[in-house]
Amino acid sequence: MKRHLSQIGLALCATACGLSDGAFAAEGTGVSPVPAFLSTGDVAPQGVKCQAVGDDVLAQQTGRGAGGEMISGFVLNLLSQWQLPNGATAVAQGSLSVAQNTANQLSANVSTLARVTDPGGGSGNNGANPNASVNGGQNVSVNGVSQITQVAGNGNLGINGAQIDFNNSTASVSTMPGGSNALSSAAENAAGTIKAGISFGGNGVTVALQTPAGISTQTITPSNAMGTSSIAQLLQIAGNNQQVANQLQLHLQTQQMSAAMIRQSGVLQALQNSISRR
């Protein structure tokens, strides 16, 4: 399990370094407040914090040259939440941490949680609109990062938020009361109309919420044989008075490379180039 997660982690670092954007969408009047787990102020876009990473910083991550740095690990936190007007909620949350020890060995730890609460047992006004339609977002395919919000209805709040920290401090895994160390978690209400799930595997990471008023997903796909990889956040809301949010936090940990490590990296790269030319 740790080997698969470490491979995902290395691919994720390469894929996500370019992610520094957030998207906010709200339609209708009387928009509800931002969900508590994203709110840091009165205005929704202020809840999305990004740290820009310039080319001069990224250029040093190869480990070449004196004073180079390397990515020694990371912590990935994912959270999706949907609140319906009848009080039902769906939550999927997960954390993946990858750390490198002094022997350059990677170790990975994962935590997942999926929860659905439906006090009305599927009754009450869930805000879904059978006459509304949102589609096409699932078919978008990019090599990189995409954030898509599709809304049909009134009084809805939909947020795709992403945050990247790039520093040499050690980030902590998000606390998840009731979470487990399983690679996947899933939950649904008694009627099967509201579902929440999250999964970490060899093919990447998937977070998905399904409700009568739409879907919410987050996916991370590592590089394949064609060299393509992607991070995607998708919201599709067909209804009224829905509160939905996707949140992705990636904390990249860096450390200064020693002179010996820089030399070893240079020798290894020279050998690899020599082999590839034969």
C-alpha positions, 0 to 999 in steps of 0.5 A: 500500500505504501509503495502505491501511495508513494508513487501517487505522491511523486506524480502528484507533486509534479502535477500540482506545482502549477496549481494556483487558481481558485474559482467562485460561483454563486447564482440568484439572490439571498446567497447563503453564507460560505460553508464554515470550513472554507470561510475566513471572512465575509466575502467568499473569494477571501476564503481561497488562499493561494501562494504563487510559486514563480519560475525562479523557485520551481527551477531550483526543484531539480536539485541541480546546482549549488544551493538547490532544494528538493521536495522531501514530502507533502501533505494533501488534504481534500474535502467536499461538502454538500448541504441541502435545504432540507437539512441533509448533508454529505461529506467526503474527506481525506488526507495523504501524507508522504515523507522522506527519511534520511535514507531517501525512503518514502513512507505514506499515510492515508486517512479517509472519511465519508458521512451522510446525514439525512434527518428527514429520511429523504423527505422534505424539500431537497431543492432539486429541480427535475426541469433543470439540466447541467451536463458536459463537465464530466467530459472535459479532459485536460493535461493540467488543472481544471475547475468547473462550476455548472449551476442551474437554479436560484440561491445556490452557492458553489465553490471550487477552492485550491490552496498550495503552500510551498515551504520548508515547514512540516504540515500536519494531516487534517484531523478527521474525527471518525476517520480511518486509515482505510484507502477508501470510505463510502456512505449513503442515506437509507433511500440511496439518494445521497452518497459520499465517497473517497478513494486513494489508489494506484490510479489516483484519487477520487472524491465524489458526492451525489445528491438529487440536486447534482454532483460534486467531484475532485479527481487527481490522475497521475502521469500515464504513459503519454505523460498526461496528468490532471487535477480536476474539481467539478460542481454541477448543481441543478436546483435551488438553495444548495451549498456545495464546496470542494477544497484542495490543500497541498503542502509541499515540503522542501529541504536544502540539498547537501553538497554530497546530495547535489553531486550524487544527483548530478552523477545519477543524471549523467548516467541516465542521460548516457544510458538513454542515448545508447 
